[in-house]
Amino acid sequence: MSPSPSSSPFSHSRPAGEVVGIEADGLSKSYGPVAALVDVSFTIGYGSIAVMVGANGAGKSTLLRILGTTILPDKGTATVHGHDVVTDPTGSRRATGLVLGDERSWYWRLSGRQNLEFFAALHGMGRRVAASRTVELLKMVQLDDVADRRFDRYSSGMKARLSIARALLVDPPVLLLDEPTRTLDPLVANTFRRLVVDFARDERKAVLWVTHDLQEAAAVGHELLVLASGAVALRRASVPGPYQLGAMLEEIEGLG
């Protein structure tokens, strides 16, 4: 397990007005009669990775969509790097890097470099700034030697590393990861995990990492957030091993 950060991301004892990476306070969201989220509250500090686990339909995707400003909560508030996701969605998006576990949002006939420069332009970067930032990130994720190769000729590991580069284009203080390793083979997934863990620690990023892989949760997480039926069923300032975590989830879901 990675070293614990100096302060607990789930602590609510911080000084008044202090900005944290992610804060949710009483978030609720329903789709008709179905409650997707029920009074969800938590915080994640900088330099910390909080892993979020739960069964399908527990509300994980809804929570990420609210934090990513693609849907609005019915009740409660959420801030990303101090920006309210409802009243300041532009600021929230600028402070957030999103890493997905699929490849549908890429342009397959463009090179890795061209893809990054395109997404940099969508963030409002000028051509020279976009080109410079792209070079910097490609080197950081060790893709500089294949920067001009078409995306559809990248291996799964290369695509995953390019996803990290795209998420970091605007150097966001917050990262949201939605099952980023689900399509990767074990060795590539392990390399990806090390890259994110090291980067979050060294660059003091606040990370919310959604996963169904209990071994992954135990390996990368400093903190644990379990959702069940849209509510926070468990918060812990440490992540147990995969077998203990599995037993805890079975008990929460009434399967034990």
Phi, psi and omega in degrees: 000146182289154178301143179287144176290170186290335180227149182287127178294341181262008180283137177252018184260015182291158178300147180301133177088353180290133181278134174244169182297304180226135175221127174242136182224103176067033182292131175223144179207131178234149172245097187063232181278355185265122178274110180277323176225141182227104172052053182273125180224136175188165171226154175228124182272170180287141182083009186241146174245115174259124177265137180244123180233163180162161181293164173302135181086007182283344180114005183298313182294321178298317179298315179297322180293325176292313179296329178275002175068024178267342171222161181256145173286155173281324180217162176085178181228158174214138176233147175237113183054037178087355181264125178290129186290341180266311185272342179222062183296327179295314177298322179297315181294322179294335182269001188239135169248129183249128178241120181255161180267013179236176187239014188288341185269002180267159174261107193292332182271354175269158177284169175301317179299313182296322177299312181296319180295325177296312181291330175296320178297323177296333177278000178091011179285141172290166186300316182292318179296318180298317180295317180295316180294323178297315178300316181299315183287321178299323177291320182297321181266011174061045174241010184296333181280347178236024185301327185259013174278143178299145182301321183290354176254006174282148171286169180299323179294320177296319179297320179295318179292325177294327177297320176296316180301316180297319180296336184260009184306317182259019180050058185287146177282348184233136175239134173246119183244119182252095181046057188291342184252009190295336181257005186262148174287162189304317182293317179294319179298320180295320177297318179299315180300315181299320180299313182290316181299314180295319182292317180300321180289311186289325184258004176057052176268146171268124188236130169249116188244111178269130181207153169258355183271108184291328175294321177297315180303316181291329184282324188255338192276141167268326186227158184234134175229119179250124175256140176215124181053036175085356183244159175284109181271336182200136169231135178222146178273016173204162181246122179288172176296165186299323181290317177295320178297318178300318178296321178296319180292320177299320179293318180297319182276000178074027182258350184281000000 
